[in-house]
């Protein structure tokens, strides 16, 4: 088909390049469903949150779309948050949790409370524990009574069935009051349990518990193996915990019997799909190009040599007259 254009080589090259791009896109489309189940419900939500208010909603409705309903009976023993990104959600007491504050929490291993304000400050759990919360000056506009609760590893938000790729690396920290937001990020140091082993190609990140969906979402952080801690910047309060995850910056991964090999299978499958599509595209272009070239080469000579046959028939009729 390329031979029919004024610049067949240019046209074919352009078609080839476009087909290669299509093949690459299709490989991503086919590979995405393969990758997604292995990644589970882990999403990088970042460490920053912006404060929005539900100023245009009717009574008891909140959110940017006014689609969150919350009144005095919604949260059981808790209360409705009226401002910030969590407006319309429940703020539970220190003994309950859940979207509607209807789940009783286990006994905490440690707790600490303190009042911090516009001048900033630090708050830790003490007793040799490494958890520490550091507020820079100006992070809060007024004094707030802050509370820290630490729970045993895996005792809250068990998602082993829905997020098997996550491996808990430390205790669960609850920061109260829920809904507290900061104008500038605060630095929080989490402690990693001493019995945690981080394989080659893996690291530790801090995750935030989404109580509505009951899943852990990655926030980030920097892990320091020498101190057994991980520092992360936060802009809101909730449940947080460190988990062992694959290190995206590492060039090697160490898999053992408990590792998820399906990630490797997904990578191989996507490469094979892209290769087959690429080869199929090249074969299609070559096939049709050669087919059209053959038709042109055969058809033109046949028409050209038919004309002389008609021309030399006229003398035969001319020399018949004298006879």
C-alpha positions as CSV (number, residue, x, y, z in Angstrom):
1,X,0.0,0.0,0.0
2,X,3.0,2.3,0.6
3,X,4.0,2.1,-3.1
4,X,0.9,4.0,-4.1
5,X,2.2,7.2,-2.5
6,X,4.7,9.7,-3.9
7,X,7.2,9.0,-1.2
8,X,6.7,5.3,-0.4
9,X,9.7,4.9,1.9
10,X,8.7,7.9,4.0
11,X,5.1,6.8,4.2
12,X,6.0,3.3,5.2
13,X,8.5,4.5,7.9
14,X,5.8,6.8,9.3
15,X,3.2,3.9,9.3
16,X,5.8,1.7,11.0
17,X,6.6,4.1,13.7
18,X,2.9,4.7,14.4
19,X,2.2,1.0,14.5
20,X,5.0,0.5,17.0
21,X,3.5,3.2,19.3
22,X,0.1,1.4,19.0
23,X,1.8,-1.9,19.9
24,X,3.4,-0.3,23.0
25,X,0.2,1.2,24.1
26,X,-1.7,-2.0,23.7
27,X,0.9,-3.9,25.7
28,X,0.4,-1.4,28.6
29,X,-3.3,-1.9,28.4
30,X,-3.0,-5.7,28.4
31,X,-0.4,-5.6,31.2
32,X,-2.3,-3.2,33.5
33,X,-4.8,-5.8,34.7
34,X,-1.9,-8.2,35.4
35,X,-0.1,-5.7,37.5
36,X,-3.1,-4.3,39.4
37,X,-4.0,-7.5,41.4
38,X,-0.4,-7.8,42.5
39,X,-0.2,-4.3,43.7
40,X,-3.4,-4.8,45.7
41,X,-4.9,-1.6,47.1
42,X,-1.7,0.2,47.8
43,X,-1.8,3.8,46.6
44,X,0.7,6.6,47.1
45,X,-1.4,9.3,48.6
46,X,1.5,11.6,49.3
47,X,2.3,13.3,52.6
48,X,0.5,16.6,52.0
49,X,-3.2,17.4,52.4
50,X,-4.9,20.6,51.6
51,X,-7.7,22.0,53.8
52,X,-11.0,22.6,52.2
53,X,-14.3,23.7,53.9
54,X,-17.8,22.7,53.1
55,X,-19.1,26.2,53.2
56,X,-21.9,25.9,50.6
57,X,-23.5,22.7,51.8
58,X,-26.8,22.4,53.6
59,X,-27.0,21.4,57.3
60,X,-25.3,18.1,58.1
61,X,-23.8,17.7,54.6
62,X,-20.1,18.1,54.0
63,X,-17.4,17.5,51.4
64,X,-16.5,19.3,48.2
65,X,-19.6,17.8,46.6
66,X,-21.7,18.0,49.7
67,X,-22.2,14.3,49.5
68,X,-21.2,13.4,53.1
69,X,-24.0,13.3,55.7
70,X,-23.2,13.4,59.3
71,X,-25.3,14.3,62.3
72,X,-25.4,13.7,66.1
73,X,-26.5,10.1,65.7
74,X,-24.1,9.1,62.9
75,X,-20.9,8.6,64.9
76,X,-22.3,6.8,68.0
77,X,-20.0,7.8,70.8
78,X,-17.9,10.1,68.6
79,X,-18.7,13.4,66.8
80,X,-18.8,14.8,63.3
81,X,-15.9,16.7,61.9
82,X,-17.0,20.0,60.4
83,X,-13.9,21.4,58.8
84,X,-10.9,20.2,56.8
85,X,-10.4,17.4,54.4
86,X,-12.2,15.0,56.8
87,X,-15.3,17.2,57.2
88,X,-18.4,14.9,57.4
89,X,-16.5,12.0,58.8
90,X,-16.5,10.8,62.4
91,X,-14.0,11.7,65.1
92,X,-14.0,8.8,67.6
93,X,-13.0,8.7,71.2
94,X,-9.7,7.2,72.3
95,X,-11.4,3.8,72.8
96,X,-13.3,3.4,69.5
97,X,-12.6,3.5,65.8
98,X,-14.2,2.9,62.5
99,X,-16.2,5.0,60.0
100,X,-19.0,5.3,62.6
101,X,-17.0,4.8,65.8
102,X,-18.6,1.4,66.3
103,X,-15.5,-0.7,66.8
104,X,-13.8,-1.0,70.2
105,X,-10.0,-0.6,70.2
106,X,-7.6,-3.0,71.9
107,X,-5.7,-1.9,74.9
108,X,-2.8,0.4,73.9
109,X,0.8,-0.4,74.7
110,X,1.7,3.2,75.4
111,X,0.1,6.7,75.3
112,X,1.1,10.3,75.7
113,X,-0.7,13.6,75.6
114,X,0.5,17.2,75.4
115,X,-0.5,20.7,74.4
116,X,1.3,22.2,71.4
117,X,0.6,25.4,69.6
118,X,1.9,28.1,67.2
119,X,5.4,28.0,68.7
120,X,5.8,24.4,67.8
121,X,7.5,21.7,69.9
122,X,8.0,17.9,70.3
123,X,5.9,15.1,71.8
124,X,7.2,11.5,72.3
125,X,6.1,8.3,74.0
126,X,9.0,8.2,76.4
127,X,10.0,5.0,78.2
128,X,12.7,4.3,75.8
129,X,10.4,4.3,72.8
130,X,11.7,6.0,69.6
131,X,8.4,7.5,68.3
132,X,8.5,11.3,68.2
133,X,6.4,14.0,66.8
134,X,8.0,17.3,65.9
135,X,5.9,20.4,65.1
136,X,7.7,23.4,63.4
137,X,6.7,26.9,64.5
138,X,3.6,28.0,62.7
139,X,2.3,24.5,61.9
140,X,-0.7,25.2,64.2
141,X,-2.4,28.5,64.5
142,X,-3.6,27.9,68.1
143,X,-3.0,25.5,71.0
144,X,-4.2,22.0,70.5
145,X,-4.3,19.0,73.0
146,X,-2.6,16.3,71.1
147,X,-2.7,12.5,72.0
148,X,-0.5,9.6,70.9
149,X,-1.5,6.0,71.3
150,X,0.6,3.0,70.3
151,X,-0.9,-0.5,69.6
152,X,0.6,-3.9,69.0
153,X,1.7,-4.7,65.5
154,X,-1.1,-6.0,63.3
155,X,-3.8,-5.5,66.0
156,X,-5.7,-2.9,64.0
157,X,-6.7,-2.8,60.4
158,X,-5.7,-6.4,59.5
159,X,-5.6,-6.5,55.7
160,X,-3.6,-9.7,55.3
161,X,-6.3,-11.1,53.0
162,X,-6.8,-8.1,50.8
163,X,-3.2,-6.7,50.9
164,X,-1.0,-9.8,51.3
165,X,2.0,-7.9,49.9
166,X,2.2,-5.8,53.0
167,X,4.3,-7.0,55.9
168,X,4.0,-5.0,59.1
169,X,7.2,-3.7,60.5
170,X,6.2,-2.0,63.7
171,X,3.5,-0.8,66.1
172,X,0.4,1.1,65.0
173,X,0.3,4.7,66.1
174,X,-2.9,6.7,66.5
175,X,-2.7,10.5,66.5
176,X,-5.5,12.5,67.9
177,X,-7.6,14.6,67.6
178,X,-8.6,13.3,64.2
179,X,-9.1,16.1,61.7
180,X,-6.2,18.1,63.0
181,X,-4.4,19.6,60.0
182,X,-1.2,21.7,59.7
183,X,-0.3,24.6,57.6
184,X,3.2,23.1,57.2
185,X,4.1,19.4,57.4
186,X,5.2,18.0,60.7
187,X,8.0,15.5,61.1
188,X,7.1,12.2,62.7
189,X,9.6,9.4,63.6
190,X,8.3,5.8,63.7
191,X,10.0,3.0,65.4
192,X,10.7,-0.3,63.6
193,X,10.5,-3.5,65.6
194,X,14.0,-5.0,66.3
195,X,12.9,-8.5,64.9
196,X,12.2,-7.1,61.5
197,X,14.5,-8.2,58.6
198,X,14.5,-6.2,55.4
199,X,15.4,-8.3,52.4
200,X,17.6,-6.9,49.6
201,X,15.6,-4.8,47.3
202,X,13.0,-3.9,50.0
203,X,12.6,-1.0,52.3
204,X,10.2,0.3,55.0
205,X,7.5,2.9,54.4
206,X,4.8,4.5,56.5
207,X,1.2,3.8,55.7
208,X,-2.0,5.5,56.7
209,X,-5.2,3.5,57.5
210,X,-8.2,4.3,55.4
211,X,-10.9,3.3,58.0
212,X,-13.7,3.6,55.4
213,X,-12.2,1.2,52.9
214,X,-10.2,-0.7,55.6
215,X,-7.0,-0.5,53.6
216,X,-3.5,0.8,54.2
217,X,-2.3,3.6,51.8
218,X,1.4,4.4,51.4
219,X,2.5,7.8,52.7
220,X,6.2,7.5,52.3
221,X,9.2,8.1,54.6
222,X,12.9,7.6,54.8
223,X,14.1,4.4,56.6
224,X,17.4,4.5,58.6
225,X,18.6,0.9,59.3
226,X,21.3,2.1,61.7
227,X,18.7,3.6,64.1
228,X,15.8,1.4,63.3
229,X,13.5,4.4,62.6
230,X,11.7,5.9,59.7
231,X,11.0,9.6,59.3
232,X,8.0,11.0,57.4
233,X,6.2,14.3,56.9
234,X,2.5,14.3,57.8
235,X,-0.2,16.9,57.5
236,X,-3.1,15.2,59.2
237,X,-3.8,12.9,62.1
238,X,-5.1,9.3,61.8
239,X,-3.8,5.7,62.2
240,X,-0.2,5.1,60.9
241,X,2.1,2.1,60.8
242,X,5.4,1.1,59.1
243,X,5.4,-1.7,56.5
244,X,8.1,-3.6,54.6
245,X,7.6,-2.9,50.8
246,X,9.5,-3.3,47.6
247,X,12.1,-0.5,47.1
248,X,11.3,1.2,43.8
249,X,14.8,2.8,43.8
250,X,16.5,-0.6,44.0
251,X,17.8,-2.4,40.9
252,X,17.5,-5.9,42.5
253,X,14.8,-7.7,44.4
254,X,15.4,-10.8,46.6
255,X,12.5,-13.2,46.6
256,X,12.0,-16.0,49.1
257,X,9.3,-18.7,49.5
258,X,6.9,-16.2,50.8
259,X,7.4,-13.6,48.2
260,X,4.9,-12.7,45.5
261,X,6.4,-14.1,42.3
262,X,3.4,-13.0,40.3
263,X,5.0,-9.5,39.9
264,X,7.8,-11.1,37.9
265,X,5.3,-13.0,35.9
266,X,3.5,-9.8,35.1
267,X,6.6,-8.1,33.9
268,X,7.5,-11.1,31.6
269,X,3.9,-11.2,30.3
270,X,3.9,-7.6,29.4
271,X,7.2,-7.8,27.5
272,X,6.0,-10.9,25.6
273,X,2.8,-9.1,24.6
274,X,4.7,-6.1,23.4
275,X,7.1,-8.2,21.4
276,X,4.3,-10.2,19.6
277,X,2.4,-7.0,18.7
278,X,5.6,-5.4,17.4
279,X,6.5,-8.4,15.3
280,X,2.9,-8.7,14.0
281,X,2.9,-5.1,13.0
282,X,6.1,-5.4,11.0
283,X,5.0,-8.6,9.3
284,X,1.7,-6.9,8.2
285,X,3.5,-3.9,6.7
286,X,6.0,-6.1,4.8
287,X,3.3,-8.4,3.5
288,X,1.0,-5.7,2.0
289,X,4.0,-3.7,0.7
290,X,5.4,-6.7,-1.2
291,X,1.9,-7.7,-2.4
292,X,1.3,-4.3,-4.0
293,X,4.7,-4.2,-5.6
294,X,4.2,-7.6,-7.2
295,X,0.9,-6.5,-8.7
296,X,2.4,-3.3,-10.2
297,X,5.4,-5.2,-11.7
298,X,3.3,-7.8,-13.5
299,X,0.3,-5.7,-14.6
300,X,2.2,-3.0,-16.4
301,X,4.3,-5.1,-18.8
302,X,1.3,-7.1,-19.8
303,X,-0.6,-4.0,-21.0
304,X,2.5,-2.6,-22.7
305,X,3.1,-5.6,-25.0
306,X,-0.4,-6.0,-26.1
307,X,-0.4,-2.9,-28.3
308,X,2.2,-4.1,-30.8
309,X,0.1,-7.2,-31.5
310,X,-2.7,-5.0,-32.7
311,X,-0.4,-2.8,-34.8
312,X,1.1,-5.7,-36.8
313,X,-2.2,-7.1,-37.7
314,X,-3.0,-4.2,-40.1
315,X,-0.3,-5.2,-42.8
316,X,-1.8,-8.6,-43.1
317,X,-5.1,-7.0,-44.2
318,X,-3.2,-4.6,-46.6
319,X,-1.4,-7.2,-48.7
320,X,-4.4,-9.3,-49.2
321,X,-5.9,-6.8,-51.7
322,X,-3.4,-7.4,-54.7
323,X,-4.0,-11.0,-54.6
